[in-house]
Amino acid sequence: MSIRIEDLKTRFQKTERMPVVFLGHGNPMHALGNNPYADAWQHLGQSLPRPKAILLVSAHWMSRGSLLVDVSTMPRTIHDFRGFPPALYEQQYPAPGHPKLAREVVALLSSHHAEEDETWGLDHGSWAVLKWLYPEADVPVFQLSIDMSRPLAWHLEVGAQLAELRDRGILILGSGNLVHNLRNLRFDGAPFDWAEGFDQFVANKLTDRNFDALADRRAMGPLFEQAHPSFDHYLPALTVAGTVQRDDELAFMNDSIDAGSISMRSFIFS
């Protein structure tokens, strides 16, 4: 069952379990505002119950052979892009970390080769959306990497391991894009048919709770390859999907294609 973003606040007030959220973050310039995506993120932040902490899975922290968990006390703001205006490099998000909880997550994911890390921080996949969700930067946040060496279904398993955190007031937030092909950007913004096709495919499978289909790379075939020449921006969505419980309701927001080949579709299960 899908619900409208306008109805989220009422829905959230009826449950003690934290929602899980996947946000399409897209172009770093969206972080500067004056666009419908930032407006929607701000509205969502005002609607969500206030979490005790945020565990954030960003497409921009990739690892191989292990899951890394940021256990730093004050995660640094990372400007992991090139060629943008100075205003974007001036952005800071000075939220505290949560070393104690982060280390608990390391233990929780021991079966998935989790390790502590103090070298990362908050990349733009994190702060570009967090600055709108929680502009005061007063909610503790820490990142979890995506292990690029693992099959898609493995990331669903990671989400299932994390699901218990929802009942402890922890917001599990994924940041990436359901379609992300930077090789085929269109400056006129007209969406490619394959971009719309894969975006709708994912939306349908989320609605049907058929998460296994979202992790079947062979069955998705060439459409997946077009949507994701590199699948880093897809994996956070799978981790979030893995946390979903049977009675959760689904809502979509920002369901549009930007620059022809980047899906901004976001989803919330609550």
VENDA-V545672 format. One record per run of one state. SS is the DSSP state (h for helix, s for strand, l for the rest). FROM is the first residue (numbers start at 1). LEN is the number of residues. If there is no record, write none. Layout:
BEGIN
SS_FROM_LEN / SS_FROM_LEN
END
This chain:
BEGIN
l_1_1 / s_2_2 / l_4_1 / h_5_8 / l_13_7 / s_20_5 / l_25_3 / h_28_5 / l_33_3 / h_36_12 / l_48_5 / s_53_11 / l_64_3 / s_67_4 / l_71_6 / s_77_1 / l_78_8 / h_86_4 / l_90_9 / h_99_10 / l_109_1 / h_110_3 / l_113_1 / s_114_4 / l_118_4 / s_122_1 / l_123_1 / h_124_10 / l_134_7 / s_141_7 / l_148_4 / h_152_17 / l_169_1 / s_170_7 / l_177_3 / s_180_1 / l_181_1 / h_182_3 / l_185_8 / h_193_16 / l_209_2 / h_211_4 / l_215_2 / h_217_11 / l_228_4 / h_232_11 / l_243_7 / s_250_4 / l_254_3 / s_257_2 / l_259_3 / s_262_2 / l_264_2 / s_266_4 / l_270_1
END
